[in-house]
Amino acid sequence: VNDNEFFCFFGPPLSGKSTILRLVLGLETPDTGEILIGGRPVTTVSPAERNVAMVFQNLALFPHMSARDNV
């Protein structure tokens, strides 16, 4: 995915779409391998420092953030 590019994951239920996004965002840690953003490994980089985002199909909030921070 190129910088500033919009993209979507499509697939049947339980195919791993949300898991992939959570890994890229840093909300989950991979068991093996590494995640590269801009060619830089980010597996140990905090979610806030990754400069990536996602939009949920249904309303969802990050439980560790306040309502204001979620907006």
C-alpha positions as CSV (number, residue, x, y, z in Angstrom):
1,V,0.0,0.0,0.0
2,N,1.4,3.4,-1.0
3,D,1.6,6.4,1.2
4,N,-1.8,8.2,1.5
5,E,-3.5,5.4,-0.4
6,F,-7.0,4.2,0.5
7,F,-7.6,0.5,0.4
8,C,-10.1,-2.2,1.6
9,F,-9.9,-5.8,2.7
10,F,-12.6,-8.0,1.4
11,G,-13.3,-11.6,2.4
12,P,-15.7,-14.0,4.0
13,P,-16.3,-13.9,7.8
14,L,-13.5,-15.3,9.9
15,S,-10.9,-15.0,7.1
16,G,-8.6,-12.7,9.1
17,K,-9.4,-9.2,7.8
18,S,-9.7,-7.6,11.2
19,T,-6.7,-9.5,12.5
20,I,-4.5,-8.2,9.7
21,L,-5.7,-4.6,10.3
22,R,-5.1,-5.0,14.1
23,L,-1.6,-6.3,13.5
24,V,-0.8,-3.4,11.1
25,L,-2.2,-0.9,13.6
26,G,-0.2,-2.4,16.5
27,L,-3.3,-3.4,18.5
28,E,-2.1,-7.0,18.3
29,T,1.5,-8.5,18.3
30,P,2.4,-11.1,15.7
31,D,3.5,-14.5,17.0
32,T,6.2,-14.6,14.3
33,G,7.6,-12.5,11.5
34,E,7.6,-8.7,11.4
35,I,5.5,-5.9,10.0
36,L,7.1,-3.3,7.8
37,I,5.7,0.2,7.2
38,G,7.7,2.2,4.7
39,G,10.3,-0.5,4.7
40,R,10.8,0.0,8.5
41,P,10.1,-2.7,11.0
42,V,7.3,-1.5,13.3
43,T,6.6,-4.6,15.3
44,T,7.9,-2.9,18.5
45,V,6.6,0.6,17.6
46,S,3.6,1.9,19.5
47,P,0.3,2.3,17.6
48,A,0.4,6.1,18.0
49,E,3.8,6.2,16.2
50,R,2.8,4.1,13.2
51,N,0.8,6.9,11.4
52,V,-1.8,4.5,10.2
53,A,-5.6,4.3,10.8
54,M,-8.6,2.2,10.0
55,V,-12.3,2.8,9.8
56,F,-14.6,0.1,11.2
57,Q,-17.6,-1.1,9.2
58,N,-19.6,-0.8,12.4
59,L,-19.1,1.7,15.2
60,A,-16.3,0.6,17.5
61,L,-14.3,2.5,20.1
62,F,-10.9,1.9,21.5
63,P,-11.5,0.8,25.1
64,H,-8.3,2.3,26.4
65,M,-9.2,5.8,25.1
66,S,-11.7,8.4,26.3
67,A,-14.7,9.2,24.2
68,R,-13.0,12.5,23.2
69,D,-9.8,10.7,22.1
70,N,-11.8,8.2,20.1
71,V,-13.3,11.1,18.1
